Amino acid sequence: LDYTQMDNEVSLTSELKLDHEAFSVCDVCDQLCDIVASKVNTHKVDFAVDLGAEFLGESPINWLRGDSFRLRQALINLCDNAIKFARPDTGQVTLRITAFDESH
């Protein structure tokens, strides 16, 4: 995450503002793949995003409400670190995203 930017936002307003807009999980994952592609190629590891079937197509669950920018930043950092520490040529990194029922 961009801690400097977050610190500046918190310093100016004494709280961190998060967006609450609808966004597509699939779009965030597509953007993530585009962003980490060069690192994947450089480190020669396999990278995959495994989206649960509930996110595919026009399913209502594919759309979330929140801060897609912050989510994307967190996923980029997690995936970058996983790629960086994976074994070159034989390493594999998989980001698995599933939905769960909060009522259980």
C-alpha positions in Angstrom: 0.0 0.0 0.0 1.1 3.6 -0.5 1.6 4.4 3.1 3.0 7.9 2.4 -0.2 8.8 0.6 -2.3 7.2 3.3 -0.4 9.1 6.0 -0.9 12.4 4.2 -4.6 11.7 3.9 -4.9 10.8 7.5 -2.8 13.8 8.6 -5.0 16.2 6.6 -8.4 14.9 7.7 -7.5 12.8 10.8 -9.2 9.8 9.1 -8.7 7.7 6.1 -11.4 8.1 3.5 -12.4 5.0 1.6 -14.6 5.0 -1.5 -17.9 3.2 -1.4 -18.5 2.7 -5.1 -19.7 -0.4 -7.0 -16.9 -2.2 -8.8 -16.4 -5.5 -10.6 -14.2 -8.1 -9.0 -13.3 -9.4 -12.5 -12.2 -6.0 -13.6 -9.9 -5.6 -10.5 -8.4 -9.1 -11.3 -7.9 -8.2 -14.9 -6.1 -5.0 -13.9 -4.0 -6.9 -11.4 -2.9 -9.4 -14.0 -1.8 -6.5 -16.4 0.1 -4.9 -13.6 2.1 -7.9 -12.4 2.7 -9.4 -15.9 6.2 -7.9 -16.3 7.3 -9.2 -12.9 5.9 -12.7 -13.7 7.8 -12.7 -16.9 11.0 -11.4 -15.2 10.9 -14.0 -12.4 9.7 -16.8 -14.8 6.9 -18.0 -12.4 3.4 -19.2 -13.2 0.7 -16.8 -12.1 -3.0 -17.4 -12.0 -6.1 -15.9 -10.7 -8.7 -18.4 -9.7 -12.1 -16.8 -9.4 -14.9 -18.8 -8.0 -17.8 -19.6 -10.4 -20.0 -17.2 -8.4 -18.0 -14.2 -9.8 -18.2 -15.1 -13.5 -20.7 -13.6 -16.0 -23.2 -11.1 -14.9 -23.7 -12.6 -11.5 -24.7 -9.9 -8.9 -21.9 -11.2 -6.6 -19.3 -10.0 -9.2 -20.2 -6.5 -8.2 -18.9 -5.3 -4.8 -19.2 -1.9 -3.1 -16.1 -0.5 -1.6 -12.7 1.0 -2.5 -11.4 -0.8 -5.6 -8.2 1.3 -5.6 -7.2 0.2 -2.1 -8.2 -3.4 -2.8 -6.1 -3.4 -6.0 -3.2 -1.9 -4.1 -3.3 -4.6 -1.4 -3.6 -7.4 -4.0 -0.7 -6.0 -6.0 1.5 -5.9 -2.9 0.5 -9.5 -1.9 1.1 -10.8 -5.4 4.3 -8.9 -5.9 5.7 -10.4 -2.7 4.6 -13.9 -3.6 6.1 -13.6 -7.1 9.4 -12.2 -5.7 9.8 -15.1 -3.2 8.6 -17.9 -5.6 11.3 -20.1 -7.0 12.4 -18.9 -10.5 11.4 -21.2 -13.4 9.4 -23.6 -11.2 7.4 -21.3 -8.9 3.7 -20.9 -9.0 1.5 -18.1 -7.5 -2.3 -18.5 -7.5 -4.6 -15.8 -6.2 -7.9 -17.6 -5.2 -11.0 -15.5 -4.7 -14.2 -17.1 -3.4 -17.3 -15.8 -1.8 -18.8 -17.1 1.4 -22.1 -16.8 3.1 -21.9 -14.5 6.1 -24.9 -16.1 7.7 -22.9 -19.2 8.7 
